[in-house]
């Protein structure tokens, strides 16, 4: 396990000493660093130019659709009003709510009606706002 140094260059030099065959991010926030290190060391892995599609859920779905694969219909919203407008305009019933950034199933919510959707989106925005106040 390698921990990031103060600068990217220091980290790259430290990693080079191990002559790695593969670099794996230990968690979601490590994906950009692991991707850049892999590319700079000439290792197999995703290209840095794909990084946005790897870390941004909306961009990921756009990229999937570009290749003609089944993608999810969705919208990034910045507040509850936008979520309600999208829900109503699309004539939706059941929806899945997920923050655009985040790992695994953190804050993923399955909603079977409009009121559930409003409640879950409100909870997620409240959580995000409280978390950002602590940082």
N, C-alpha and C positions, 0 to 999 in steps of 0.2 A: 504494500500500500504506500502510495506516494502522496504527500500533501503539497499543495500549491505554495510556491515561494512568493516573495514580495513582488517579483517581476516575472513576466512570461518567459523572458530569456533565461533567467535563473532556473525556472522550472524545467524548461526544455533541456538545458545542459545537464541537470540532475537526472532527468529521465534517460537521456542518451547514454549515461554511464551504465545503465542496466541492460542496454541492448535489447529492448522489448520486442516481442513478436506481435503483441496485441495490447491495446489500451482500452480499458473498460471504465466508464464513469461509475463512481460509487453511488451516485444519486442524481436526481434530475438537474440540479444546478451545475453539476460537473460535466454535463454533455458538451457545452461549448468548448471547454478546455480539452477534454478528451478528444474531441473531433479535430481541433486545431493541432494538438500534439501528434495525433495519428497521421494527419496530412503532412505536417512538417518533417516527420520521421520516415515518410514514404511507406507507411503501413497500410494494410487493407482496412477499409472503413468508409464511412460516409464522407462525402466531400463537404468542405466548409460552405460551399455555395448552397447546400441543402439544409443548412442549420436552421433557418427560419421555419422551414416546413417540418423540421424535426421537433421543434420546441413550442411552436404556436399552433394550437389545435385547429384554428380556422384556416391557417395557411396549409396545414397538413391535409385537410379535406379538399381544398382547392387543388393541390398538387395531385392528389389521388384522382380527382375528377378529370384533370388534364390528361391523364393516361388512360382514360376510358374505364376506370374501375368504379365499382359501386361506392358512392360517397354519401355522406350524411347531409341532409338539408338542415341548415342552421343559420344562425346570425349571432354575431358578437354584439352584445348590448352593453350600454354604459349605465343604465339605470332601469328601474322597474317599469317605468312608462314605456320605454323602448321594447321591453320584453312583452308587455301586454299588447302593444301595437302589432308586433310580429305574430304573436299567438293568434290574435283576432283576424289579422289580414290573411293569414295562411289557412284559416279555418281548422286549426289543430284541435286535437283532443288530448291524446297522450303525448307527453314530451319528456325528454331527458335534459336535465340542467347540469352543466359542468362548467367550472371556471375555464377560461381560455388557456391559462397556464396552470400547471400542477401535475403531480405524478399520480399514477394509478387511479384509484377510485375516490380520492379525496374530494369531498363535497359533490359527488355525483348524486343526483336525485332523480328518481322516476316519479313523474307526476301524472295522475290520471284525469285531471280536470283543471280548469282555469284557476280556481281558488288555490289549489295545491301549488300550481306553478307560481302564482303571485307570492305565496308564503315562502316557498323555497328560494326564489330569486331574492326576496327581501332578506332572508336569513343569510344568504351568501354575501350580499353587498354589505350587510351589517358586520359580518365576520371580517371581510376584507378591510372595511374602514377601521374597525377596532385594531386589527393587526397592524395596519400602517401607522396608527397612532403610537404603537410601542416601538417602532423602529426609528 
